[in-house]
């Protein structure tokens, strides 16, 4: 698993518009809140995405972009954005490469059944491309505000 103060793994993967987004797009100019979530349009993921959207202008004022990542397709991401009026980019990591690089693809257990899945996690990446925070197993509700409070200290 990743830890604070190390370089963030680079990524290059499509967003909801099928436009390639690279971590290098932001190095030198913006902080990045990169959050991983299990699945579009599910209860916890919707809460988290809506809370990040509610605070989108405050993140922008703190020179920070918020980017969500799951293994859903670009079309699924666009439908999720359209349904809830989301104001975050969502990356389609259909190959799982970004999830693997950030260590969020892990074995999970639900109702006694073990299976692989995305552990809800968030990484704050500073303008230099280094990790300020590496948080695994976060709770959706209230998380966006906690991340905003943290990026305001950068």
C-alpha positions as CSV (number, residue, x, y, z in Angstrom):
1,X,0.0,0.0,0.0
2,X,1.1,3.5,-0.7
3,X,2.2,6.0,2.0
4,X,2.5,9.7,2.5
5,X,5.5,11.6,1.1
6,X,6.2,9.2,-1.8
7,X,5.7,10.0,-5.5
8,X,2.2,9.3,-6.7
9,X,1.9,6.5,-9.3
10,X,1.4,8.1,-12.7
11,X,-1.7,7.3,-14.7
12,X,-3.2,7.8,-18.1
13,X,-6.7,6.7,-18.5
14,X,-10.0,7.9,-20.1
15,X,-12.6,10.0,-18.3
16,X,-16.4,10.0,-18.9
17,X,-15.9,11.8,-22.3
18,X,-13.3,9.1,-23.4
19,X,-10.6,11.8,-23.1
20,X,-7.3,10.7,-21.7
21,X,-6.4,12.2,-18.4
22,X,-2.8,12.0,-17.1
23,X,-1.5,12.8,-13.6
24,X,1.1,14.9,-15.4
25,X,-1.7,17.2,-16.6
26,X,-1.8,18.7,-13.1
27,X,1.8,18.5,-11.9
28,X,3.1,22.0,-11.3
29,X,-0.3,23.6,-11.3
30,X,-3.0,21.8,-9.2
31,X,-3.4,19.5,-6.2
32,X,-5.4,16.4,-7.0
33,X,-7.8,14.5,-4.8
34,X,-7.9,11.1,-6.4
35,X,-10.7,9.0,-4.9
36,X,-11.4,5.3,-5.8
37,X,-14.9,3.9,-5.3
38,X,-16.5,0.5,-6.0
39,X,-19.3,1.2,-8.5
40,X,-21.3,3.9,-10.2
41,X,-24.8,4.7,-8.9
42,X,-24.6,2.6,-5.7
43,X,-25.6,4.1,-2.4
44,X,-22.2,4.9,-0.8
45,X,-20.6,5.9,-4.1
46,X,-23.5,8.3,-4.8
47,X,-23.2,9.9,-1.4
48,X,-19.5,10.4,-1.9
49,X,-19.8,11.8,-5.5
50,X,-22.6,14.2,-4.5
51,X,-20.6,15.5,-1.5
52,X,-17.6,16.1,-3.7
53,X,-19.9,17.9,-6.2
54,X,-21.4,20.1,-3.5
55,X,-17.9,21.3,-2.6
56,X,-16.6,21.5,-6.1
57,X,-16.2,25.3,-6.2
58,X,-14.4,25.2,-2.8
59,X,-11.9,22.6,-4.1
60,X,-11.4,24.8,-7.2
61,X,-10.7,27.8,-5.0
62,X,-8.1,25.7,-3.2
63,X,-6.4,24.9,-6.6
64,X,-7.5,21.3,-6.4
65,X,-9.1,19.0,-8.9
66,X,-11.2,16.1,-7.7
67,X,-11.1,12.9,-9.8
68,X,-13.0,9.7,-9.1
69,X,-11.9,6.3,-10.3
70,X,-13.7,3.0,-10.7
71,X,-13.6,0.1,-13.1
72,X,-16.9,1.2,-14.7
73,X,-16.9,2.2,-18.4
74,X,-16.9,5.8,-19.8
75,X,-20.6,5.4,-20.7
76,X,-21.5,4.2,-17.2
77,X,-19.6,7.2,-15.8
78,X,-21.4,9.6,-18.1
79,X,-24.8,8.2,-17.1
80,X,-23.9,8.5,-13.4
81,X,-22.8,12.1,-13.9
82,X,-26.0,12.9,-15.9
83,X,-28.3,11.3,-13.3
84,X,-26.9,13.3,-10.4
85,X,-25.5,16.4,-12.0
86,X,-22.0,15.5,-10.8
87,X,-19.2,18.1,-11.2
88,X,-16.2,15.7,-11.0
89,X,-14.3,13.8,-13.6
90,X,-14.6,10.1,-13.4
91,X,-11.9,7.9,-14.8
92,X,-12.7,4.6,-16.4
93,X,-10.0,2.2,-15.2
94,X,-11.6,-0.8,-17.0
95,X,-8.2,-2.6,-17.1
96,X,-7.6,-2.1,-13.4
97,X,-4.1,-0.8,-13.9
98,X,-4.7,2.4,-11.9
99,X,-6.4,0.5,-9.1
100,X,-3.5,-1.9,-8.9
101,X,-0.9,0.9,-9.0
102,X,-2.6,2.6,-6.0
103,X,-3.2,-0.7,-4.1
104,X,-7.0,-0.3,-3.9
105,X,-7.8,-3.6,-5.6
106,X,-8.1,-5.9,-2.6
107,X,-9.9,-8.9,-1.3
108,X,-13.1,-7.9,0.5
109,X,-15.5,-9.9,2.5
110,X,-19.3,-9.3,2.6
111,X,-21.8,-11.7,4.2
112,X,-19.0,-14.3,4.6
113,X,-18.2,-14.2,0.9
114,X,-14.7,-13.2,-0.2
115,X,-14.1,-11.5,-3.5
116,X,-11.8,-8.9,-5.1
117,X,-13.0,-5.4,-5.3
118,X,-12.1,-1.7,-5.0
119,X,-11.6,-0.6,-1.4
120,X,-12.9,3.0,-1.1
121,X,-9.7,5.0,-0.8
122,X,-8.5,8.6,-1.4
123,X,-5.1,10.0,-2.2
124,X,-4.2,13.7,-2.0
125,X,-1.5,14.5,-4.5
126,X,0.3,17.8,-4.2
127,X,1.4,20.1,-7.1
128,X,4.8,18.3,-7.2
129,X,3.2,14.9,-7.8
130,X,3.8,13.6,-4.3
131,X,1.3,11.9,-1.9
132,X,0.2,14.1,0.9
133,X,-2.3,11.5,2.1
134,X,-3.0,7.8,1.3
135,X,-6.2,6.8,3.0
136,X,-7.6,3.2,2.6
137,X,-11.0,2.0,3.7
138,X,-12.6,5.5,4.0
139,X,-16.3,6.1,4.9
140,X,-18.2,7.9,2.1
141,X,-20.3,10.3,4.3
142,X,-18.4,13.4,5.3
143,X,-15.3,12.4,3.5
144,X,-15.3,15.2,0.9
145,X,-15.4,17.8,3.6
146,X,-12.5,16.2,5.5
147,X,-10.5,16.1,2.2
148,X,-11.3,19.8,1.6
149,X,-10.1,20.7,5.1
150,X,-6.9,18.8,4.4
151,X,-6.1,20.4,1.0
152,X,-6.6,23.9,2.4
153,X,-3.5,23.2,4.5
154,X,-1.3,22.6,1.4
